[in-house]
Amino acid sequence: MGRTTCRIKRCHGKHYAKGFCQHHYNISDEVRRKDKERRQTIAGRKAQRVKNRKYNRSFKGSINNKIRHAGLPLSEKPKVIKAFSNFKGFCYCCKSDNPGPHGWVLDHKGKRFRGILCLWCNCAAGFLKDDIQRCKSMIQYLRRSRWI
């Protein structure tokens, strides 16, 4: 029979993988090396995009959870499913292929689905309160301060 607890001394965490609890598995050198390889090579980034696309298309429970947590009505579900089935692995706003640490976000205002965003674009839209005038003012500010 396999291990039931982590193999690190004084850690009584529940076994997760390769003899470690989830915390010690995630900080192990092997996992860090693979993570770095995935982020820094073109092939690794491409493989991650494919994985993100596959995950978002096939994991229907994730879509249901995202709809529920976003507070969207079930009438919006077909739009969300269609968006994920056509999803190419890029943010609707900035075209980034990196969703951030929590995955892709369903963009919504009120009870309407608008698209799939990365964490940073979702935060920016939230901080600007989804106001077009604020966005235009931010662009003018950036131009005046020579950032653009």
C-alpha positions as CSV (number, residue, x, y, z in Angstrom):
1,M,0.0,0.0,0.0
2,G,1.2,3.5,-0.8
3,R,2.0,6.4,1.5
4,T,-0.8,8.3,3.2
5,T,1.3,11.3,4.4
6,C,4.1,13.5,3.1
7,R,7.7,12.0,3.3
8,I,9.2,15.3,4.6
9,K,10.0,15.0,8.3
10,R,7.5,16.6,10.7
11,C,5.1,17.3,7.8
12,H,1.9,15.4,8.3
13,G,0.2,16.7,5.1
14,K,-2.0,14.3,3.1
15,H,-0.1,12.4,0.3
16,Y,-0.5,14.2,-3.0
17,A,2.1,12.9,-5.5
18,K,5.5,11.2,-5.5
19,G,5.5,10.8,-1.7
20,F,4.9,14.5,-1.0
21,C,1.9,16.6,0.2
22,Q,0.7,19.2,-2.3
23,H,2.8,22.0,-0.8
24,H,6.1,20.1,-0.9
25,Y,5.4,18.7,-4.3
26,N,4.8,22.2,-5.8
27,I,8.0,23.6,-4.3
28,S,10.2,20.6,-5.3
29,D,13.1,21.2,-7.7
30,E,11.7,18.9,-10.4
31,V,8.4,20.7,-10.5
32,R,10.2,24.1,-10.6
33,R,12.5,23.0,-13.4
34,K,9.6,21.8,-15.5
35,D,7.7,25.0,-14.8
36,K,10.7,27.1,-15.8
37,E,11.2,25.0,-19.0
38,R,7.6,25.4,-19.9
39,R,7.7,29.2,-19.4
40,Q,11.0,29.9,-21.1
41,T,11.0,27.8,-24.3
42,I,8.9,28.5,-27.4
43,A,7.8,24.8,-27.5
44,G,6.9,24.9,-23.8
45,R,4.7,28.0,-24.2
46,K,3.1,26.5,-27.3
47,A,2.4,23.3,-25.4
48,Q,0.9,25.3,-22.5
49,R,-1.4,27.2,-24.9
50,V,-2.6,23.8,-26.3
51,K,-3.1,22.6,-22.8
52,N,-5.0,25.7,-21.8
53,R,-7.2,25.4,-24.8
54,K,-7.9,21.7,-24.2
55,Y,-8.6,22.3,-20.5
56,N,-11.0,25.1,-21.2
57,R,-12.9,23.2,-23.9
58,S,-13.2,19.8,-22.3
59,F,-13.7,20.6,-18.6
60,K,-17.4,21.4,-18.5
61,G,-17.5,21.5,-14.7
62,S,-15.1,24.4,-14.9
63,I,-17.4,26.3,-17.2
64,N,-20.4,25.7,-14.9
65,N,-18.4,26.8,-11.9
66,K,-17.2,30.0,-13.7
67,I,-20.8,30.8,-14.7
68,R,-22.0,30.3,-11.2
69,H,-19.2,32.3,-9.5
70,A,-19.5,35.1,-12.0
71,G,-23.2,35.4,-11.0
72,L,-24.4,34.9,-14.6
73,P,-27.9,33.5,-15.3
74,L,-28.1,30.1,-17.0
75,S,-29.5,31.9,-20.1
76,E,-25.9,33.1,-20.7
77,K,-24.5,29.5,-20.6
78,P,-24.7,28.8,-24.4
79,K,-22.7,32.0,-25.1
80,V,-20.0,31.0,-22.6
81,I,-19.8,27.5,-24.1
82,K,-19.6,28.9,-27.6
83,A,-16.9,31.3,-26.5
84,F,-14.8,28.6,-25.0
85,S,-15.3,26.3,-28.0
86,N,-14.0,29.0,-30.3
87,F,-11.3,30.1,-27.7
88,K,-7.8,30.2,-29.2
89,G,-5.9,30.7,-25.9
90,F,-5.5,34.4,-26.2
91,C,-7.0,37.2,-24.1
92,Y,-9.9,39.1,-25.9
93,C,-8.3,42.4,-24.8
94,C,-4.5,42.3,-24.9
95,K,-4.1,39.1,-27.0
96,S,-1.8,37.6,-24.3
97,D,-1.5,33.8,-24.1
98,N,-0.8,34.0,-20.3
99,P,-4.0,33.9,-18.3
100,G,-2.4,34.6,-14.9
101,P,-2.3,32.5,-11.8
102,H,-6.0,31.8,-11.6
103,G,-6.7,31.0,-15.2
104,W,-9.0,32.7,-17.7
105,V,-11.7,35.1,-16.4
106,L,-15.3,35.4,-17.7
107,D,-15.7,39.1,-18.4
108,H,-19.2,40.3,-17.4
109,K,-20.9,43.4,-16.3
110,G,-24.2,43.0,-14.6
111,K,-25.8,39.8,-15.9
112,R,-24.2,39.7,-19.4
113,F,-21.3,37.7,-20.7
114,R,-18.8,39.7,-22.7
115,G,-15.7,37.6,-23.3
116,I,-12.7,35.8,-21.8
117,L,-9.9,37.9,-20.3
118,C,-6.6,37.4,-18.6
119,L,-6.3,38.4,-15.0
120,W,-4.6,41.7,-15.7
121,C,-7.1,43.0,-18.3
122,N,-10.0,41.9,-16.0
123,C,-8.4,43.9,-13.1
124,A,-7.8,46.9,-15.3
125,A,-11.4,46.9,-16.5
126,G,-12.6,46.6,-12.9
127,F,-10.3,49.4,-11.6
128,L,-11.5,51.6,-14.5
129,K,-15.1,50.7,-13.5
130,D,-15.9,49.7,-17.1
131,D,-16.1,53.4,-17.9
132,I,-15.1,54.4,-21.5
133,Q,-14.4,58.0,-20.4
134,R,-12.0,56.8,-17.7
135,C,-10.2,54.7,-20.3
136,K,-9.8,57.6,-22.6
137,S,-8.6,59.8,-19.7
138,M,-6.0,57.0,-18.8
139,I,-4.8,57.0,-22.4
140,Q,-4.4,60.8,-22.4
141,Y,-2.5,60.6,-19.2
142,L,-0.1,58.0,-20.5
143,R,0.5,60.0,-23.7
144,R,1.2,63.1,-21.7
145,S,3.6,61.3,-19.5
146,R,5.3,59.8,-22.6
147,W,4.6,56.1,-21.7
148,I,3.1,55.6,-25.1
